[in-house]
Amino acid sequence: MIFIVVKFKVKPDWSDKWLGLVSDFTEATRQEPGNLWFDWSRSVDDTNEFVLVEAFKDDAAGDHVNSAHFQKAMADMPQALAETPQIISRQFDGEGWDRMGELTI
């Protein structure tokens, strides 16, 4: 799978509107056949930072970045961003989360 984490630093006046701005993009991406997950979180240290954790089956990431909803999101997001997002993108074996060995419930 391709595992991606992106940090988005938004302008303060967009902090409460960010999830609304990306809602159509989020829902469309979650419907893609190769999407494994696409989850947003907000930083507890910086209310203007949102973190996107996403994963795709190996052959699906190309379709994702070439989709109409991805292209639209790339055009819509800059108005709300304070800086260029930071990204980590890596390929891993597997297709999901593993259980944490150090803490078993």
OpenMM code with the backbone's topology and positions (N, CA, C; nanometers):
from openmm import Vec3, app, unit

residues = "MET ILE PHE ILE VAL VAL LYS PHE LYS VAL LYS PRO ASP TRP SER ASP LYS TRP LEU GLY LEU VAL SER ASP PHE THR GLU ALA THR ARG GLN GLU PRO GLY ASN LEU TRP PHE ASP TRP SER ARG SER VAL ASP ASP THR ASN GLU PHE VAL LEU VAL GLU ALA PHE LYS ASP ASP ALA ALA GLY ASP HIS VAL ASN SER ALA HIS PHE GLN LYS ALA MET ALA ASP MET PRO GLN ALA LEU ALA GLU THR PRO GLN ILE ILE SER ARG GLN PHE ASP GLY GLU GLY TRP ASP ARG MET GLY GLU LEU THR ILE".split()
positions = [
    Vec3(0.0834, -0.1188, 0.0000),
    Vec3(0.0000, 0.0000, 0.0000),
    Vec3(0.0868, 0.1237, 0.0000),
    Vec3(0.0297, 0.2334, -0.0447),
    Vec3(0.0946, 0.3627, -0.0381),
    Vec3(0.0327, 0.4377, 0.0791),
    Vec3(0.1172, 0.4756, 0.1749),
    Vec3(0.0756, 0.5416, 0.2986),
    Vec3(0.1243, 0.6856, 0.2924),
    Vec3(0.0323, 0.7798, 0.3136),
    Vec3(0.0628, 0.9213, 0.2966),
    Vec3(0.0134, 0.9993, 0.4179),
    Vec3(0.0976, 1.0895, 0.4668),
    Vec3(0.0588, 1.1835, 0.5719),
    Vec3(0.0922, 1.3229, 0.5211),
    Vec3(-0.0058, 1.4124, 0.5271),
    Vec3(0.0144, 1.5496, 0.4797),
    Vec3(-0.0273, 1.6465, 0.5903),
    Vec3(0.0591, 1.7443, 0.6183),
    Vec3(0.0271, 1.8509, 0.7141),
    Vec3(-0.0094, 1.9761, 0.6359),
    Vec3(-0.1289, 2.0288, 0.6644),
    Vec3(-0.1787, 2.1496, 0.6004),
    Vec3(-0.1851, 2.2604, 0.7045),
    Vec3(-0.1064, 2.3658, 0.6851),
    Vec3(-0.1112, 2.4834, 0.7719),
    Vec3(-0.2044, 2.5839, 0.7048),
    Vec3(-0.3197, 2.6095, 0.7698),
    Vec3(-0.4187, 2.6987, 0.7101),
    Vec3(-0.4121, 2.8374, 0.7722),
    Vec3(-0.4611, 2.9335, 0.6990),
    Vec3(-0.4707, 3.0700, 0.7500),
    Vec3(-0.5685, 3.0702, 0.8672),
    Vec3(-0.5420, 3.1512, 0.9711),
    Vec3(-0.6302, 3.1510, 1.0889),
    Vec3(-0.7779, 3.1708, 1.0575),
    Vec3(-0.8096, 3.2548, 0.9593),
    Vec3(-0.9509, 3.2778, 0.9270),
    Vec3(-1.0150, 3.1597, 0.8536),
    Vec3(-0.9358, 3.0571, 0.8186),
    Vec3(-0.9871, 2.9368, 0.7532),
    Vec3(-0.9927, 2.8163, 0.8472),
    Vec3(-0.9443, 2.8301, 0.9690),
    Vec3(-0.9386, 2.7157, 1.0609),
    Vec3(-1.0737, 2.6486, 1.0813),
    Vec3(-1.1766, 2.7274, 1.0987),
    Vec3(-1.3092, 2.6693, 1.1231),
    Vec3(-1.3827, 2.6346, 0.9942),
    Vec3(-1.3273, 2.6735, 0.8790),
    Vec3(-1.3918, 2.6461, 0.7508),
    Vec3(-1.3202, 2.5387, 0.6697),
    Vec3(-1.2018, 2.4947, 0.7151),
    Vec3(-1.1195, 2.4028, 0.6368),
    Vec3(-1.1910, 2.2720, 0.6041),
    Vec3(-1.2488, 2.2077, 0.7036),
    Vec3(-1.3130, 2.0778, 0.6796),
    Vec3(-1.4309, 2.0903, 0.5837),
    Vec3(-1.4976, 2.2040, 0.5850),
    Vec3(-1.6035, 2.2284, 0.4878),
    Vec3(-1.5481, 2.2442, 0.3475),
    Vec3(-1.4342, 2.3119, 0.3363),
    Vec3(-1.3705, 2.3310, 0.2058),
    Vec3(-1.3307, 2.1983, 0.1425),
    Vec3(-1.2843, 2.1046, 0.2240),
    Vec3(-1.2337, 1.9772, 0.1712),
    Vec3(-1.3351, 1.8625, 0.1812),
    Vec3(-1.4578, 1.8912, 0.2192),
    Vec3(-1.5556, 1.7830, 0.2415),
    Vec3(-1.5904, 1.7065, 0.1135),
    Vec3(-1.6142, 1.7741, 0.0022),
    Vec3(-1.6453, 1.7039, -0.1225),
    Vec3(-1.5263, 1.6192, -0.1689),
    Vec3(-1.4066, 1.6753, -0.1578),
    Vec3(-1.2839, 1.6042, -0.1924),
    Vec3(-1.2684, 1.4786, -0.1053),
    Vec3(-1.2942, 1.4943, 0.0228),
    Vec3(-1.2825, 1.3819, 0.1164),
    Vec3(-1.3800, 1.2708, 0.0805),
    Vec3(-1.5048, 1.3047, 0.0606),
    Vec3(-1.6071, 1.2028, 0.0305),
    Vec3(-1.5804, 1.1349, -0.1031),
    Vec3(-1.5401, 1.2124, -0.2032),
    Vec3(-1.5112, 1.1532, -0.3342),
    Vec3(-1.3910, 1.0593, -0.3264),
    Vec3(-1.2889, 1.0981, -0.2528),
    Vec3(-1.1703, 1.0137, -0.2392),
    Vec3(-1.2042, 0.8842, -0.1658),
    Vec3(-1.2837, 0.8935, -0.0630),
    Vec3(-1.3226, 0.7735, 0.0130),
    Vec3(-1.4016, 0.6748, -0.0727),
    Vec3(-1.4621, 0.7225, -0.1800),
    Vec3(-1.5384, 0.6353, -0.2696),
    Vec3(-1.4525, 0.5717, -0.3792),
    Vec3(-1.3283, 0.6147, -0.3919),
    Vec3(-1.2406, 0.5578, -0.4945),
    Vec3(-1.2163, 0.4092, -0.4657),
    Vec3(-1.2187, 0.3243, -0.5684),
    Vec3(-1.2017, 0.1802, -0.5480),
    Vec3(-1.0744, 0.1407, -0.4737),
    Vec3(-0.9635, 0.2104, -0.4940),
    Vec3(-0.8381, 0.1724, -0.4298),
    Vec3(-0.8067, 0.2442, -0.3006),
    Vec3(-0.8982, 0.3298, -0.2536),
    Vec3(-0.8728, 0.4018, -0.1292),
    Vec3(-0.8937, 0.3103, -0.0098),
    Vec3(-0.7961, 0.3068, 0.0798),
    Vec3(-0.8071, 0.2270, 0.2025),
    Vec3(-0.8572, 0.3123, 0.3184),
    Vec3(-0.8103, 0.4353, 0.3293),
    Vec3(-0.8640, 0.5318, 0.4242),
    Vec3(-0.8177, 0.6715, 0.3868),
    Vec3(-0.8903, 0.7703, 0.4381),
    Vec3(-0.8658, 0.9107, 0.4093),
    Vec3(-0.9213, 0.9880, 0.5276),
    Vec3(-0.8367, 1.0110, 0.6296),
    Vec3(-0.8825, 1.0619, 0.7591),
    Vec3(-0.8128, 1.1919, 0.7982),
    Vec3(-0.8940, 1.2902, 0.8351),
    Vec3(-0.8443, 1.4202, 0.8789),
    Vec3(-0.8374, 1.4255, 1.0308),
    Vec3(-0.7365, 1.4959, 1.0813),
    Vec3(-0.7248, 1.5279, 1.2234),
    Vec3(-0.6779, 1.6722, 1.2346),
    Vec3(-0.7044, 1.7288, 1.3515),
    Vec3(-0.6581, 1.8656, 1.3781),
    Vec3(-0.5527, 1.8583, 1.4870),
    Vec3(-0.4456, 1.9316, 1.4702),
    Vec3(-0.3376, 1.9318, 1.5685),
    Vec3(-0.3877, 1.9836, 1.7031),
    Vec3(-0.3453, 1.9183, 1.8095),
    Vec3(-0.3801, 1.9668, 1.9438),
    Vec3(-0.2880, 2.0806, 1.9861),
    Vec3(-0.1761, 2.0981, 1.9157),
    Vec3(-0.0806, 2.2039, 1.9475),
    Vec3(-0.1003, 2.3305, 1.8643),
    Vec3(-0.1604, 2.3166, 1.7475),
    Vec3(-0.1775, 2.4290, 1.6558),
    Vec3(-0.3134, 2.4151, 1.5879),
    Vec3(-0.4091, 2.4946, 1.6274),
    Vec3(-0.5448, 2.4832, 1.5720),
    Vec3(-0.5530, 2.5198, 1.4239),
    Vec3(-0.4451, 2.5740, 1.3697),
    Vec3(-0.4408, 2.6070, 1.2272),
    Vec3(-0.3739, 2.4983, 1.1435),
    Vec3(-0.3450, 2.3839, 1.2052),
    Vec3(-0.2813, 2.2748, 1.1321),
    Vec3(-0.3731, 2.1527, 1.1290),
    Vec3(-0.3948, 2.1026, 1.0080),
    Vec3(-0.4734, 1.9816, 0.9871),
    Vec3(-0.3821, 1.8752, 0.9296),
    Vec3(-0.4042, 1.7510, 0.9730),
    Vec3(-0.3211, 1.6396, 0.9279),
    Vec3(-0.4107, 1.5394, 0.8564),
    Vec3(-0.3714, 1.5026, 0.7371),
    Vec3(-0.4439, 1.4047, 0.6574),
    Vec3(-0.3624, 1.2758, 0.6545),
    Vec3(-0.4255, 1.1661, 0.6971),
    Vec3(-0.3633, 1.0341, 0.6906),
    Vec3(-0.4433, 0.9553, 0.5884),
    Vec3(-0.3748, 0.9104, 0.4839),
    Vec3(-0.4446, 0.8414, 0.3756),
    Vec3(-0.3639, 0.7220, 0.3277),
    Vec3(-0.4330, 0.6268, 0.2681),
    Vec3(-0.3649, 0.5093, 0.2126),
    Vec3(-0.4435, 0.4591, 0.0931),
    Vec3(-0.3662, 0.4043, -0.0021),
    Vec3(-0.4232, 0.3509, -0.1253),
    Vec3(-0.3585, 0.2179, -0.1576),
    Vec3(-0.4334, 0.1320, -0.2231),
    Vec3(-0.3711, 0.0126, -0.2805),
    Vec3(-0.2662, 0.0604, -0.3795),
    Vec3(-0.1608, -0.0169, -0.3978),
    Vec3(-0.0450, 0.0248, -0.4771),
    Vec3(-0.0782, 0.0857, -0.6124),
    Vec3(-0.1741, 0.0307, -0.6820),
    Vec3(-0.2032, 0.0765, -0.8176),
    Vec3(-0.3079, 0.1881, -0.8227),
    Vec3(-0.3550, 0.2361, -0.7078),
    Vec3(-0.4649, 0.3324, -0.7061),
    Vec3(-0.4215, 0.4777, -0.6884),
    Vec3(-0.3013, 0.5017, -0.6440),
    Vec3(-0.2590, 0.6396, -0.6170),
    Vec3(-0.2561, 0.7238, -0.7448),
    Vec3(-0.2162, 0.6650, -0.8557),
    Vec3(-0.2139, 0.7373, -0.9824),
    Vec3(-0.3520, 0.7823, -1.0251),
    Vec3(-0.4491, 0.6929, -1.0115),
    Vec3(-0.5873, 0.7293, -1.0440),
    Vec3(-0.6353, 0.8422, -0.9533),
    Vec3(-0.5943, 0.8381, -0.8273),
    Vec3(-0.6351, 0.9414, -0.7317),
    Vec3(-0.5860, 1.0796, -0.7752),
    Vec3(-0.4560, 1.0932, -0.8023),
    Vec3(-0.4031, 1.2255, -0.8372),
    Vec3(-0.4470, 1.2723, -0.9758),
    Vec3(-0.4966, 1.1820, -1.0575),
    Vec3(-0.5469, 1.2198, -1.1895),
    Vec3(-0.6975, 1.2410, -1.1919),
    Vec3(-0.7634, 1.2248, -1.0773),
    Vec3(-0.9094, 1.2387, -1.0720),
    Vec3(-0.9511, 1.3854, -1.0779),
    Vec3(-1.0730, 1.4074, -1.1219),
    Vec3(-1.1272, 1.5434, -1.1296),
    Vec3(-1.1395, 1.6058, -0.9911),
    Vec3(-1.1795, 1.5257, -0.8904),
    Vec3(-1.1954, 1.5831, -0.7559),
    Vec3(-1.0602, 1.6200, -0.6947),
    Vec3(-0.9536, 1.5472, -0.7277),
    Vec3(-0.8201, 1.5850, -0.6805),
    Vec3(-0.7776, 1.7171, -0.7447),
    Vec3(-0.7966, 1.7279, -0.8750),
    Vec3(-0.7588, 1.8502, -0.9460),
    Vec3(-0.8368, 1.9713, -0.8934),
    Vec3(-0.9650, 1.9514, -0.8648),
    Vec3(-1.0465, 2.0602, -0.8104),
    Vec3(-0.9959, 2.1005, -0.6722),
    Vec3(-0.9642, 2.0020, -0.5881),
    Vec3(-0.9136, 2.0313, -0.4534),
    Vec3(-0.7824, 2.1096, -0.4606),
    Vec3(-0.6949, 2.0729, -0.5539),
    Vec3(-0.5676, 2.1435, -0.5674),
    Vec3(-0.5893, 2.2885, -0.6103),
    Vec3(-0.6965, 2.3138, -0.6831),
    Vec3(-0.7295, 2.4509, -0.7238),
    Vec3(-0.7975, 2.5286, -0.6112),
    Vec3(-0.8770, 2.4592, -0.5269),
    Vec3(-0.9528, 2.5241, -0.4199),
    Vec3(-0.8701, 2.5514, -0.2936),
    Vec3(-0.7769, 2.4638, -0.2609),
    Vec3(-0.7044, 2.4720, -0.1339),
    Vec3(-0.6142, 2.5940, -0.1162),
    Vec3(-0.5419, 2.6393, -0.2180),
    Vec3(-0.4446, 2.7473, -0.1948),
    Vec3(-0.5011, 2.8719, -0.1276),
    Vec3(-0.6246, 2.9070, -0.1542),
    Vec3(-0.6838, 3.0264, -0.0934),
    Vec3(-0.6831, 3.0195, 0.0589),
    Vec3(-0.6849, 2.8982, 0.1145),
    Vec3(-0.6946, 2.8796, 0.2590),
    Vec3(-0.5614, 2.8481, 0.3255),
    Vec3(-0.4583, 2.8226, 0.2471),
    Vec3(-0.3315, 2.7763, 0.3029),
    Vec3(-0.2354, 2.8906, 0.3343),
    Vec3(-0.1646, 2.8749, 0.4472),
    Vec3(-0.0640, 2.9720, 0.4882),
    Vec3(0.0726, 2.9382, 0.4296),
    Vec3(0.0919, 2.8105, 0.3927),
    Vec3(0.2196, 2.7677, 0.3355),
    Vec3(0.1987, 2.6382, 0.2584),
    Vec3(0.2996, 2.5976, 0.1845),
    Vec3(0.2945, 2.4726, 0.1094),
    Vec3(0.2851, 2.3552, 0.2065),
    Vec3(0.1918, 2.2632, 0.1860),
    Vec3(0.1798, 2.1479, 0.2758),
    Vec3(0.3071, 2.0630, 0.2782),
    Vec3(0.3274, 1.9958, 0.3909),
    Vec3(0.4381, 1.9020, 0.4076),
    Vec3(0.3830, 1.7607, 0.3923),
    Vec3(0.4590, 1.6729, 0.3265),
    Vec3(0.4085, 1.5389, 0.2970),
    Vec3(0.5146, 1.4326, 0.3219),
    Vec3(0.4679, 1.3179, 0.3669),
    Vec3(0.5470, 1.1951, 0.3708),
    Vec3(0.4656, 1.0921, 0.2935),
    Vec3(0.5273, 1.0307, 0.1942),
    Vec3(0.4607, 0.9296, 0.1126),
    Vec3(0.5536, 0.8100, 0.0999),
    Vec3(0.5077, 0.6937, 0.1479),
    Vec3(0.5907, 0.5737, 0.1464),
    Vec3(0.5078, 0.4527, 0.1044),
    Vec3(0.5756, 0.3565, 0.0484),
    Vec3(0.5114, 0.2316, 0.0107),
    Vec3(0.5459, 0.1257, 0.1151),
    Vec3(0.4427, 0.0524, 0.1608),
    Vec3(0.4584, -0.0520, 0.2615),
    Vec3(0.3879, -0.1787, 0.2158),
    Vec3(0.4315, -0.2919, 0.2670),
    Vec3(0.3581, -0.4164, 0.2471),
    Vec3(0.2325, -0.4119, 0.3336),
    Vec3(0.1268, -0.4739, 0.2859),
    Vec3(0.0023, -0.4819, 0.3626),
    Vec3(-0.1056, -0.3937, 0.3051),
    Vec3(-0.2244, -0.4052, 0.3642),
    Vec3(-0.3386, -0.3241, 0.3210),
    Vec3(-0.4210, -0.2751, 0.4385),
    Vec3(-0.3563, -0.2528, 0.5519),
    Vec3(-0.4323, -0.2031, 0.6648),
    Vec3(-0.3461, -0.1848, 0.7879),
    Vec3(-0.4131, -0.1462, 0.8950),
    Vec3(-0.3483, -0.1230, 1.0224),
    Vec3(-0.3166, -0.2565, 1.0897),
    Vec3(-0.2065, -0.2607, 1.1620),
    Vec3(-0.1722, -0.3756, 1.2455),
    Vec3(-0.2059, -0.3428, 1.3899),
    Vec3(-0.2150, -0.4455, 1.4730),
    Vec3(-0.2374, -0.4253, 1.6159),
    Vec3(-0.1061, -0.3855, 1.6822),
    Vec3(-0.1135, -0.3002, 1.7811),
    Vec3(0.0043, -0.2566, 1.8550),
    Vec3(0.0474, -0.3675, 1.9507),
    Vec3(0.1685, -0.4156, 1.9359),
    Vec3(0.2181, -0.5245, 2.0190),
    Vec3(0.2492, -0.4832, 2.1617),
    Vec3(0.2873, -0.3581, 2.1827),
    Vec3(0.3265, -0.3113, 2.3158),
    Vec3(0.2092, -0.2823, 2.4079),
    Vec3(0.0889, -0.2719, 2.3516),
    Vec3(-0.0296, -0.2397, 2.4310),
    Vec3(-0.1464, -0.3208, 2.3777),
    Vec3(-0.1772, -0.4287, 2.4477),
    Vec3(-0.2838, -0.5182, 2.4039),
    Vec3(-0.4018, -0.5068, 2.5004),
    Vec3(-0.5185, -0.4891, 2.4449),
    Vec3(-0.6411, -0.4800, 2.5262),
    Vec3(-0.7259, -0.6041, 2.5002),
] * unit.nanometer
topology = app.Topology()
chain = topology.addChain("A")
for resn in residues:
    res = topology.addResidue(resn, chain)
    for name in ("N", "CA", "C"):
        topology.addAtom(name, app.Element.getBySymbol(name[0]), res)
